[in-house]
Amino acid sequence: MRRLAKSVPWLVVAGVQLLAQRSALEPVLRAELAFARLADQQGIRTAFLTCLTDAALVFTPRMTSSKEQYGREPGDPGHLVWYPEAMGIAAAGDLAWSLGPWTYAVKKGEPVLVNGHFLSIWQKQADGRWKVEADIGVPHAAPRGIIEAFVPGEAPPAAPKRLWKAQEAAATLQQKETALAAAWVGKGGLALLPELAKDARVLRPRSLPLREESEIRTALEAELPGSRWEPARLQVAMSGDLGWVCGESGPDARSQTASFLRIWTRESGTWKVLFDVRLPHPAVPK
């Protein structure tokens, strides 16, 4: 499920050169807000079919194509509202992410039924426009207060001295993802702990984005060993400093399957997980 804001109360950008990062993120922010306005004015179906690429993936919670999910008439009549509370962009300016809260109601003006957080992957298209390549979200209870700002502690500079070759970076990211998948078979969610960036966020249903080590550990301990997966999609920015992976995993020791999406970033020269989202699938009736 996805997420509108008539105004953005605050926006945090990831970057050590904030002015350059803000400038690079402006078109992504404009695209995000246009996406949200379209959903408010013309509905969920029109907004997603317009602002997602033809190859985009969505998670409901199973992974599916945006056309499969939103191409059917008449589509979801509900009202989805969201805004980006944080965004980040690769040094090459070709890949970006956005994170923020969303609410869902049966229709505009009705009480909110569900709250949650979304994470979207944006890619710059050949014509210069930005569109969503993947969109995932988790439901949780309504926040009791203002959500603390998310500011990654380390981000790639706007003009790094040496840009990683995309092909090389993709190969090393594939190795990291393969190693994580193998470790998860024996350790379960705890295999993720050593791979997390220092300011990582973990998104799980029924929880606001987790950021404290103790709460992340508690959530990961509940994810049992046994899950296996191969990435359905792996993409890396041309600058080799930002990448994402998604797919479906399982079953684990409880026969639980799930969808996942991870954003990887360069931290001190190595790939680290900045965001990890996992959506368990409903149990199959016996």
The 8 nearest C-alpha neighbors of each residue, nearest first, counted from 0:
[[1, 136, 59, 135, 2, 58, 137, 117],
 [2, 0, 136, 117, 101, 79, 135, 134],
 [1, 101, 81, 80, 79, 102, 3, 117],
 [4, 81, 80, 35, 82, 36, 2, 5],
 [3, 5, 82, 6, 81, 7, 80, 35],
 [4, 6, 3, 7, 36, 32, 82, 35],
 [5, 7, 4, 8, 82, 3, 32, 9],
 [6, 8, 9, 4, 82, 10, 5, 83],
 [9, 7, 6, 10, 84, 82, 4, 83],
 [10, 8, 7, 84, 11, 85, 83, 148],
 [9, 11, 84, 85, 12, 7, 83, 8],
 [12, 10, 85, 84, 86, 150, 13, 9],
 [13, 11, 86, 87, 85, 14, 10, 21],
 [12, 14, 87, 151, 154, 150, 86, 11],
 [15, 13, 154, 16, 17, 20, 12, 155],
 [16, 14, 17, 156, 154, 153, 155, 13],
 [15, 17, 14, 19, 18, 20, 156, 157],
 [18, 16, 20, 14, 19, 15, 21, 12],
 [17, 19, 21, 20, 16, 22, 23, 14],
 [18, 20, 22, 17, 21, 16, 23, 157],
 [21, 19, 17, 23, 22, 18, 14, 24],
 [22, 20, 24, 18, 23, 19, 17, 25],
 [21, 23, 19, 25, 20, 24, 18, 26],
 [22, 24, 20, 21, 25, 19, 92, 26],
 [25, 23, 21, 27, 22, 26, 20, 28],
 [24, 26, 28, 22, 27, 23, 21, 29],
 [27, 25, 29, 28, 24, 30, 23, 129],
 [28, 26, 30, 24, 29, 25, 31, 129],
 [27, 29, 31, 25, 30, 26, 24, 32],
 [28, 30, 26, 32, 27, 31, 33, 25],
 [31, 29, 27, 33, 28, 32, 34, 26],
 [32, 30, 28, 34, 29, 33, 27, 35],
 [31, 33, 35, 29, 34, 30, 36, 28],
 [34, 32, 30, 36, 35, 31, 29, 37],
 [35, 33, 31, 37, 32, 36, 46, 30],
 [34, 36, 3, 32, 38, 33, 37, 39],
 [37, 35, 39, 33, 38, 34, 40, 32],
 [36, 38, 40, 34, 46, 39, 35, 41],
 [39, 37, 42, 43, 46, 35, 36, 41],
 [38, 40, 36, 37, 42, 41, 35, 3],
 [41, 39, 37, 38, 42, 36, 35, 46],
 [42, 40, 38, 37, 39, 45, 46, 43],
 [41, 43, 38, 44, 45, 39, 40, 46],
 [42, 44, 38, 46, 45, 47, 75, 79],
 [43, 45, 69, 47, 46, 74, 42, 48],
 [44, 46, 48, 47, 43, 42, 49, 41],
 [47, 45, 38, 49, 43, 37, 44, 48],
 [48, 46, 50, 49, 44, 51, 45, 43],
 [47, 49, 45, 46, 51, 50, 44, 69],
 [50, 48, 46, 47, 51, 45, 52, 34],
 [49, 51, 47, 130, 48, 46, 34, 131],
 [52, 50, 131, 130, 47, 48, 55, 49],
 [53, 51, 55, 54, 132, 130, 131, 50],
 [52, 54, 55, 51, 66, 65, 48, 64],
 [53, 55, 52, 56, 64, 132, 65, 51],
 [56, 54, 132, 52, 133, 65, 53, 64],
 [55, 57, 64, 133, 65, 63, 132, 134],
 [58, 56, 134, 63, 62, 65, 133, 135],
 [57, 59, 62, 60, 61, 135, 63, 56],
 [60, 58, 61, 0, 57, 62, 63, 135],
 [59, 61, 58, 278, 280, 62, 258, 279],
 [62, 60, 58, 59, 258, 63, 280, 257],
 [61, 63, 58, 57, 258, 60, 56, 59],
 [64, 62, 57, 56, 58, 61, 65, 67],
 [65, 63, 56, 67, 66, 55, 57, 68],
 [64, 66, 68, 67, 56, 55, 69, 57],
 [67, 65, 70, 69, 64, 68, 48, 53],
 [66, 68, 64, 65, 70, 69, 63, 71],
 [69, 67, 65, 66, 70, 64, 63, 71],
 [68, 70, 66, 44, 71, 65, 67, 74],
 [71, 69, 66, 67, 68, 72, 48, 44],
 [70, 72, 69, 74, 73, 68, 67, 66],
 [73, 71, 74, 70, 69, 44, 75, 68],
 [72, 74, 71, 75, 76, 44, 70, 69],
 [73, 75, 72, 44, 71, 69, 76, 70],
 [74, 76, 77, 43, 44, 73, 42, 69],
 [77, 75, 74, 106, 78, 42, 105, 43],
 [76, 78, 105, 106, 75, 104, 79, 103],
 [77, 79, 106, 104, 107, 103, 105, 80],
 [78, 80, 103, 2, 102, 77, 104, 3],
 [3, 81, 79, 2, 102, 101, 4, 103],
 [3, 82, 80, 101, 2, 4, 100, 102],
 [81, 83, 4, 3, 99, 84, 100, 7],
 [84, 82, 99, 98, 85, 97, 10, 86],
 [83, 85, 99, 10, 98, 82, 11, 9],
 [84, 86, 11, 98, 83, 10, 12, 97],
 [87, 85, 97, 12, 96, 98, 13, 11],
 [88, 86, 13, 96, 95, 12, 97, 89],
 [87, 89, 95, 94, 92, 96, 90, 24],
 [90, 88, 92, 91, 94, 241, 95, 240],
 [89, 91, 157, 92, 238, 155, 156, 88],
 [90, 92, 238, 89, 93, 237, 236, 94],
 [93, 91, 89, 90, 94, 88, 23, 95],
 [92, 94, 123, 91, 122, 236, 89, 95],
 [93, 95, 122, 89, 236, 121, 88, 92],
 [96, 94, 88, 121, 87, 120, 89, 122],
 [95, 97, 120, 87, 119, 86, 121, 88],
 [96, 98, 86, 119, 118, 85, 83, 87],
 [99, 97, 118, 85, 83, 117, 84, 86],
 [98, 100, 83, 84, 116, 117, 82, 85],
 [99, 101, 116, 115, 81, 117, 82, 2],
 [102, 100, 2, 81, 115, 80, 116, 114],
 [101, 103, 114, 80, 113, 79, 2, 111],
 [102, 104, 79, 113, 111, 78, 112, 80],
 [105, 103, 111, 78, 112, 106, 77, 109],
 [106, 104, 77, 78, 109, 103, 76, 107],
 [107, 105, 77, 78, 104, 109, 108, 76],
 [106, 108, 78, 109, 104, 105, 77, 39],
 [107, 109, 106, 110, 104, 78, 105, 111],
 [108, 110, 107, 106, 104, 105, 111, 78],
 [111, 109, 104, 112, 108, 105, 106, 107],
 [112, 110, 104, 103, 113, 102, 109, 114],
 [113, 111, 104, 103, 110, 114, 105, 102],
 [112, 114, 103, 102, 111, 138, 115, 104],
 [115, 113, 102, 141, 139, 138, 101, 140],
 [114, 116, 138, 139, 101, 137, 100, 102],
 [115, 117, 100, 99, 136, 137, 101, 138],
 [118, 116, 136, 99, 98, 135, 1, 100],
 [117, 119, 98, 135, 97, 136, 134, 116],
 [120, 118, 134, 97, 96, 133, 121, 135],
 [119, 121, 96, 133, 132, 131, 95, 134],
 [122, 120, 131, 95, 130, 132, 96, 94],
 [123, 121, 94, 129, 130, 93, 124, 131],
 [122, 124, 129, 93, 128, 127, 94, 130],
 [123, 125, 127, 128, 126, 129, 122, 130],
 [126, 124, 127, 123, 128, 129, 122, 93],
 [125, 127, 124, 128, 123, 129, 130, 122],
 [128, 126, 124, 125, 123, 129, 26, 93],
 [127, 129, 124, 126, 123, 130, 125, 30],
 [130, 128, 123, 122, 124, 27, 121, 30],
 [131, 129, 51, 50, 121, 122, 52, 132],
 [130, 132, 121, 51, 120, 133, 52, 122],
 [133, 131, 55, 120, 121, 52, 51, 122],
 [134, 132, 56, 120, 55, 131, 119, 57],
 [135, 133, 119, 57, 118, 120, 56, 58],
 [136, 134, 58, 118, 117, 57, 119, 133],
 [135, 137, 117, 116, 0, 118, 1, 138],
 [136, 138, 204, 115, 116, 203, 117, 139],
 [139, 137, 115, 204, 114, 205, 116, 113],
 [140, 138, 205, 115, 206, 114, 204, 207],
 [139, 141, 114, 142, 205, 138, 206, 115],
 [140, 142, 114, 143, 139, 115, 113, 102],
 [143, 141, 144, 140, 146, 145, 207, 114],
 [144, 142, 141, 145, 146, 140, 207, 139],
 [145, 143, 142, 146, 141, 147, 140, 207],
 [144, 146, 147, 143, 142, 148, 8, 141],
 [145, 147, 144, 148, 142, 143, 149, 207],
 [148, 146, 145, 149, 144, 150, 84, 208],
 [149, 147, 150, 146, 11, 84, 85, 10],
 [148, 150, 85, 147, 151, 11, 84, 198],
 [149, 151, 152, 13, 148, 11, 12, 85],
 [152, 150, 198, 153, 13, 149, 154, 199],
 [153, 151, 150, 198, 154, 197, 13, 14],
 [152, 154, 151, 266, 155, 15, 14, 13],
 [155, 153, 14, 15, 13, 156, 152, 151],
 [154, 156, 90, 157, 14, 240, 153, 159],
 [157, 155, 159, 158, 15, 16, 154, 90],
 [156, 158, 90, 159, 19, 155, 16, 20],
 [157, 159, 156, 160, 90, 155, 91, 162],
 [160, 158, 161, 156, 162, 157, 155, 90],
 [159, 161, 158, 162, 156, 157, 163, 155],
 [162, 160, 159, 163, 158, 238, 164, 239],
 [161, 163, 238, 159, 164, 160, 239, 240],
 [164, 162, 239, 238, 165, 168, 161, 167],
 [163, 165, 167, 166, 239, 168, 162, 238],
 [164, 166, 237, 239, 168, 167, 169, 163],
 [167, 165, 169, 168, 164, 170, 239, 235],
 [168, 166, 170, 164, 169, 165, 171, 163],
 [167, 169, 165, 239, 171, 170, 166, 164],
 [170, 168, 172, 166, 167, 171, 235, 165],
 [171, 169, 173, 167, 168, 172, 166, 174],
 [170, 172, 174, 168, 173, 169, 175, 167],
 [171, 173, 175, 169, 174, 170, 168, 176],
 [174, 172, 176, 170, 171, 175, 177, 169],
 [175, 173, 171, 177, 172, 176, 178, 170],
 [176, 174, 172, 178, 173, 177, 179, 171],
 [175, 177, 179, 173, 178, 174, 172, 180],
 [178, 176, 174, 180, 179, 175, 173, 181],
 [179, 177, 181, 175, 176, 180, 174, 182],
 [180, 178, 176, 182, 181, 177, 183, 175],
 [181, 179, 177, 183, 178, 182, 227, 176],
 [180, 182, 178, 179, 183, 184, 177, 185],
 [183, 181, 179, 184, 180, 185, 190, 186],
 [184, 182, 187, 186, 180, 190, 185, 181],
 [185, 183, 225, 224, 182, 226, 181, 186],
 [184, 186, 224, 183, 182, 187, 225, 181],
 [187, 185, 183, 224, 190, 189, 184, 182],
 [224, 186, 188, 183, 223, 189, 222, 190],
 [187, 189, 219, 222, 190, 191, 220, 183],
 [188, 190, 191, 219, 187, 192, 186, 220],
 [191, 189, 188, 183, 186, 182, 192, 187],
 [190, 192, 189, 194, 188, 193, 195, 179],
 [191, 193, 194, 189, 195, 190, 216, 188],
 [194, 192, 195, 191, 190, 189, 196, 271],
 [193, 195, 191, 271, 192, 272, 196, 190],
 [196, 194, 272, 271, 192, 193, 199, 197],
 [197, 195, 199, 271, 272, 273, 198, 194],
 [196, 198, 199, 195, 152, 273, 151, 266],
 [199, 197, 196, 151, 152, 200, 273, 210],
 [200, 198, 273, 196, 197, 274, 195, 210],
 [199, 201, 274, 210, 209, 208, 273, 202],
 [200, 202, 275, 209, 208, 274, 276, 203],
 [203, 201, 276, 208, 275, 209, 200, 137],
 [202, 204, 206, 277, 137, 276, 205, 201],
 [203, 205, 137, 138, 206, 139, 278, 202],
 [204, 206, 139, 138, 140, 203, 207, 137],
 [207, 205, 139, 204, 203, 208, 209, 202],
 [206, 208, 209, 139, 205, 202, 116, 115],
 [209, 207, 202, 201, 200, 206, 210, 203],
 [208, 210, 201, 200, 215, 207, 211, 202],
 [211, 209, 200, 212, 199, 208, 215, 201],
 [212, 210, 214, 213, 215, 209, 200, 216],
 [211, 213, 215, 214, 216, 210, 209, 217],
 [212, 214, 216, 215, 211, 217, 210, 218],
 [215, 213, 217, 216, 211, 212, 218, 209],
 [216, 214, 212, 218, 217, 213, 209, 211],
 [215, 217, 219, 213, 214, 218, 212, 220],
 [216, 218, 214, 220, 215, 219, 213, 221],
 [219, 217, 215, 216, 220, 221, 214, 222],
 [220, 218, 188, 216, 221, 222, 189, 217],
 [219, 221, 217, 222, 218, 189, 188, 216],
 [220, 222, 219, 218, 223, 217, 188, 187],
 [223, 221, 188, 219, 220, 187, 224, 218],
 [222, 224, 187, 252, 221, 251, 188, 225],
 [187, 225, 223, 184, 186, 185, 251, 183],
 [224, 226, 184, 251, 252, 185, 227, 223],
 [227, 225, 249, 251, 250, 184, 248, 224],
 [226, 228, 249, 248, 180, 184, 225, 250],
 [229, 227, 248, 247, 180, 230, 226, 249],
 [228, 230, 231, 246, 227, 247, 177, 248],
 [231, 229, 246, 232, 245, 244, 228, 233],
 [232, 230, 246, 245, 229, 233, 244, 247],
 [231, 233, 230, 245, 244, 234, 246, 243],
 [234, 232, 244, 243, 230, 245, 235, 231],
 [233, 235, 242, 243, 232, 244, 236, 169],
 [234, 236, 242, 169, 241, 239, 165, 237],
 [237, 235, 239, 238, 241, 94, 242, 93],
 [236, 238, 165, 239, 91, 235, 164, 93],
 [237, 239, 91, 162, 236, 163, 240, 90],
 [240, 238, 163, 165, 168, 236, 237, 241],
 [239, 241, 265, 238, 264, 89, 236, 155],
 [242, 240, 264, 236, 89, 263, 235, 239],
 [243, 241, 235, 263, 234, 262, 236, 264],
 [242, 244, 262, 261, 234, 263, 233, 235],
 [243, 245, 233, 261, 232, 260, 230, 262],
 [246, 244, 260, 259, 232, 230, 231, 261],
 [245, 247, 231, 230, 259, 258, 260, 248],
 [248, 246, 258, 257, 259, 228, 249, 62],
 [249, 247, 228, 257, 227, 256, 226, 258],
 [250, 248, 226, 256, 251, 227, 255, 257],
 [249, 251, 254, 256, 255, 226, 248, 225],
 [252, 250, 225, 226, 254, 249, 255, 253],
 [251, 253, 225, 254, 223, 224, 250, 255],
 [254, 252, 255, 251, 250, 223, 225, 256],
 [255, 253, 250, 251, 252, 256, 249, 282],
 [254, 256, 250, 251, 253, 249, 257, 279],
 [257, 255, 249, 250, 280, 248, 279, 254],
 [258, 256, 279, 280, 278, 248, 247, 249],
 [259, 257, 247, 278, 277, 246, 61, 248],
 [260, 258, 277, 245, 276, 246, 247, 278],
 [259, 261, 245, 276, 244, 275, 277, 246],
 [262, 260, 275, 244, 274, 243, 276, 245],
 [261, 263, 243, 274, 273, 242, 272, 244],
 [262, 264, 272, 242, 271, 273, 243, 241],
 [265, 263, 241, 271, 270, 240, 273, 266],
 [266, 264, 270, 240, 269, 268, 271, 267],
 [265, 267, 268, 269, 271, 264, 270, 153],
 [268, 266, 269, 265, 153, 270, 271, 154],
 [267, 269, 266, 265, 270, 240, 271, 264],
 [268, 270, 265, 266, 267, 271, 264, 171],
 [269, 271, 265, 264, 263, 266, 172, 272],
 [270, 272, 196, 263, 264, 194, 195, 265],
 [273, 271, 263, 195, 196, 274, 262, 194],
 [272, 274, 199, 196, 263, 262, 264, 200],
 [275, 273, 200, 262, 261, 272, 201, 199],
 [274, 276, 261, 201, 260, 202, 262, 277],
 [277, 275, 202, 260, 259, 201, 203, 261],
 [276, 278, 259, 258, 203, 279, 257, 275],
 [277, 279, 258, 257, 60, 259, 280, 276],
 [280, 278, 257, 256, 258, 277, 281, 255],
 [279, 281, 257, 256, 60, 282, 278, 61],
 [282, 280, 283, 279, 256, 255, 60, 257],
 [281, 283, 284, 280, 255, 256, 254, 279],
 [282, 284, 285, 281, 280, 255, 254, 256],
 [285, 283, 282, 281, 280, 254, 255, 256],
 [284, 283, 282, 281, 254, 255, 253, 280]]
